Amino acid sequence: MGEGAVAAARRVRIIGYDASWPARYENEAPAVMGALEPLAIEIQHIGSTSVPGLAAKPTIDILVGARSLELDDEAVARLFELGYEYRGEMGVLGRRYFRKGRSYPRAFNVHLVVWRGALWDDYLAFRDDLRAHPQRARRYMDLKRQLVSTAGGDELAAYAEGKAAFIAKALRSAGEEAARRSRAG
């Protein structure tokens, strides 16, 4: 495959919200959970496709909270049978990452993390923050579209990097709001 074909294959594409995304998650989640038993404790739909009304890459992100990150060969093989490719940490310390789909954008990503650990909490806090704050969700959507247009959508890594500061700020705000609620209640 030539350089141009590789770039086109990795071009970030943002589409308008698709009401079928929650159902796609609901259909896939039981198979993923079953493949990761008894390691898996809880499963959640995360990422932009989990936020009603938010434009996103058409890839469903699945968060699996596990007792540990010690994957045995059988669990990896069971996910492989479902079409998932194991990618290790993929740049996120404390995560095990799987993706499903032959080309980009992938159909599903599975993020296996320690249940109720820092990554588990952050993934859910960011999702819940966007769901609770439509204005922030719109700013996030605008940022994603800007990143795609200015970079030409050619670099997935640059796209992810461009979102990092926004996500960190949203997590700080969510933490501050939780602390205020805790003090008030």
C-alpha positions as CSV (number, residue, x, y, z in Angstrom):
1,M,0.0,0.0,0.0
2,G,1.4,3.4,-1.0
3,E,1.8,6.4,1.4
4,G,-1.3,8.1,0.0
5,A,-3.4,5.0,0.6
6,V,-2.1,4.6,4.1
7,A,-2.9,8.3,4.9
8,A,-6.4,7.9,3.3
9,A,-7.0,4.8,5.3
10,R,-6.2,6.6,8.6
11,R,-8.1,9.8,7.7
12,V,-10.2,10.9,10.7
13,R,-13.8,11.2,9.8
14,I,-16.4,12.9,12.0
15,I,-20.0,12.3,11.3
16,G,-23.2,13.6,12.8
17,Y,-24.7,11.7,15.7
18,D,-26.2,8.4,14.7
19,A,-29.1,7.2,16.9
20,S,-28.0,3.6,16.2
21,W,-24.8,3.9,18.1
22,P,-26.3,2.9,21.5
23,A,-27.9,-0.2,20.0
24,R,-24.6,-1.1,18.3
25,Y,-23.0,-1.0,21.8
26,E,-25.8,-2.9,23.4
27,N,-25.5,-5.7,20.7
28,E,-21.7,-6.0,21.1
29,A,-21.3,-5.6,24.9
30,P,-22.6,-9.1,25.9
31,A,-20.1,-10.8,23.6
32,V,-17.2,-8.7,24.8
33,M,-18.2,-9.3,28.5
34,G,-18.5,-13.0,27.9
35,A,-15.1,-13.2,26.2
36,L,-13.5,-11.5,29.2
37,E,-15.1,-13.5,32.0
38,P,-14.2,-14.0,34.8
39,L,-11.8,-11.1,34.6
40,A,-14.4,-8.5,33.6
41,I,-16.6,-6.9,36.3
42,E,-18.4,-4.1,34.5
43,I,-18.8,-2.8,30.9
44,Q,-19.8,0.8,29.8
45,H,-20.3,2.7,26.5
46,I,-17.8,5.6,26.4
47,G,-16.4,8.0,23.9
48,S,-18.3,10.5,21.8
49,T,-20.7,7.9,20.4
50,S,-22.0,7.5,24.0
51,V,-23.1,11.2,24.2
52,P,-26.5,11.8,22.6
53,G,-26.3,14.4,19.9
54,L,-22.5,14.5,19.7
55,A,-20.8,14.2,16.3
56,A,-18.1,11.5,16.4
57,K,-15.8,9.1,14.6
58,P,-18.2,6.2,13.8
59,T,-16.3,3.8,16.2
60,I,-18.0,2.5,19.3
61,D,-15.7,2.7,22.4
62,I,-16.3,0.0,25.0
63,L,-14.9,0.3,28.5
64,V,-14.4,-2.9,30.4
65,G,-13.6,-2.7,34.1
66,A,-11.5,-5.7,35.2
67,R,-10.2,-7.3,38.4
68,S,-6.7,-6.9,37.0
69,L,-4.9,-6.4,33.6
70,E,-3.5,-9.9,33.7
71,L,-4.9,-11.2,30.4
72,D,-4.5,-14.9,29.7
73,D,-4.1,-16.3,26.2
74,E,-7.6,-17.7,26.2
75,A,-9.2,-14.3,26.8
76,V,-7.2,-12.8,24.0
77,A,-8.2,-15.7,21.8
78,R,-11.9,-15.4,22.6
79,L,-11.8,-11.7,21.6
80,F,-9.8,-12.6,18.5
81,E,-12.7,-15.0,17.6
82,L,-15.0,-12.0,17.9
83,G,-12.9,-10.1,15.4
84,Y,-10.7,-8.1,17.8
85,E,-7.0,-7.4,17.4
86,Y,-5.0,-7.0,20.6
87,R,-2.8,-3.9,20.5
88,G,-1.3,-3.8,24.0
89,E,-1.4,-0.5,25.8
90,M,-1.3,1.6,22.7
91,G,0.2,4.5,24.5
92,V,-2.0,4.6,27.5
93,L,-0.3,3.2,30.6
94,G,-2.7,0.9,32.6
95,R,-4.9,0.0,29.7
96,R,-5.2,-3.0,27.4
97,Y,-6.6,-2.1,24.0
98,F,-8.4,-4.1,21.4
99,R,-9.9,-3.0,18.1
100,K,-12.4,-4.6,15.7
101,G,-12.6,-3.8,12.0
102,R,-10.4,-4.3,9.1
103,S,-10.0,-0.7,8.1
104,Y,-10.2,2.7,9.6
105,P,-12.5,3.8,11.1
106,R,-12.7,0.7,13.2
107,A,-16.1,-0.7,14.2
108,F,-15.3,-1.1,17.9
109,N,-12.5,-0.3,20.4
110,V,-12.3,-2.1,23.7
111,H,-10.4,-0.4,26.5
112,L,-9.7,-2.8,29.4
113,V,-8.8,-1.1,32.6
114,V,-8.8,-1.8,36.3
115,W,-12.3,-1.4,37.6
116,R,-12.8,1.7,39.7
117,G,-9.1,2.6,39.1
118,A,-8.0,6.1,37.8
119,L,-8.6,5.3,34.1
120,W,-12.0,3.8,34.8
121,D,-13.0,6.9,36.7
122,D,-11.6,9.3,34.1
123,Y,-13.2,7.6,31.1
124,L,-16.6,7.7,32.9
125,A,-16.2,11.2,34.3
126,F,-15.4,12.6,30.9
127,R,-18.4,10.9,29.3
128,D,-20.7,12.0,32.1
129,D,-19.4,15.5,32.0
130,L,-20.2,15.8,28.3
131,R,-23.7,14.4,28.9
132,A,-24.4,16.8,31.7
133,H,-23.0,19.9,29.9
134,P,-24.3,20.3,26.4
135,Q,-22.4,23.5,25.9
136,R,-19.1,21.8,26.7
137,A,-20.1,18.9,24.4
138,R,-20.6,21.4,21.6
139,R,-17.2,23.0,22.2
140,Y,-15.7,19.5,22.1
141,M,-17.5,18.7,18.9
142,D,-16.3,22.0,17.4
143,L,-12.7,21.3,18.4
144,K,-12.8,17.8,16.9
145,R,-14.1,19.2,13.6
146,Q,-11.4,22.0,13.7
147,L,-8.7,19.4,14.3
148,V,-9.9,17.3,11.3
149,S,-10.1,20.3,9.0
150,T,-6.7,21.9,9.9
151,A,-4.8,18.7,9.9
152,G,-6.6,17.5,6.8
153,G,-7.6,14.5,8.9
154,D,-4.5,12.6,7.9
155,E,-3.1,11.8,11.4
156,L,-5.0,10.0,14.0
157,A,-2.2,10.6,16.6
158,A,-2.3,14.4,15.9
159,Y,-6.1,14.3,16.3
160,A,-5.9,12.5,19.6
161,E,-3.1,14.8,20.8
162,G,-5.2,17.9,19.8
163,K,-8.0,16.8,22.1
164,A,-5.9,16.0,25.1
165,A,-5.9,19.5,26.7
166,F,-9.7,19.8,26.3
167,I,-10.2,16.4,28.0
168,A,-7.8,17.3,30.8
169,K,-9.6,20.6,31.5
170,A,-13.0,18.9,31.4
171,L,-11.8,16.3,33.9
172,R,-10.5,19.0,36.2
173,S,-13.9,20.8,36.0
174,A,-15.8,17.5,36.7
175,G,-13.6,16.9,39.7
176,E,-14.1,20.4,41.0
177,E,-17.9,20.0,40.6
178,A,-17.9,16.6,42.4
179,A,-15.9,18.1,45.3
180,R,-18.3,21.0,45.6
181,R,-21.3,18.6,45.6
182,S,-19.5,16.5,48.2
183,R,-18.9,19.5,50.5
184,A,-22.5,20.8,50.0
185,G,-24.1,17.4,50.7
